[in-house]
Amino acid sequence: MLIEMKVSGLTIDPITNTPIVILKDMQENKAIPIWIGLFEASAIATELEKIVFSRPMTHDLFNECLKTLNATVSKIEIGDIRNNTFYANIYLTREGQSFTVDARPSDAIALALRAHAPIFVDENVIEKSRNIDFGIKITDLDKLKEDKIKEFLENLSAEDFGKYKM
């Protein structure tokens, strides 16, 4: 089953200093963290903040190309997670035809924000994301770290995101 979600905000993994985009369902009962690259985090943040550059950035360019071709982003779906890697598809419509494009979730999210398209996550992905392997050996000390990371992610609130909350 697919669950519609929204970008709740961006944060930084306190252990690896890697950006994380947080998606929450519309009722804000379920959340999913997705570790992303710095460039993609910047692309998402600039759209959340409605920052416009004098020249189009990559996701803006792709969105403009789609508009020029009379194609619309009907939705994006994050449909799988394998070996700690999330998989997404962008669903496009043009002249009554539908197209599906494989994408990294971070790129799909950045495009969905620009195209005002809904973001869906498969319920199984939400379930599997609770068991992400953080790459930490499970000794007593490391188990404590893993528990702290999970606790940190589960207890994030909108206020934790500062200017990036929606």
Sequence and secondary structure as in RCSB ss.txt:
>XXXX:A:sequence
MLIEMKVSGLTIDPITNTPIVILKDMQENKAIPIWIGLFEASAIATELEKIVFSRPMTHDLFNECLKTLNATVSK
IEIGDIRNNTFYANIYLTREGQSFTVDARPSDAIALALRAHAPIFVDENVIEKSRNIDFGIKITDLDKLKEDKIK
EFLENLSAEDFGKYKM
>XXXX:A:secstr
 EEEEEEEEEEE TTT  EEEEEEETTSS EEEEE  HHHHHHHHHHHTT   SS  HHHHHHHHHHHTT EEEE
EEEEEEETTEEEEEEEEEETTEEEEEEE HHHHHHHHHHHT  EEEEHHHHHHHTT   S   SHHHHHHHHHHH
HHHHT  GGGGGGG  
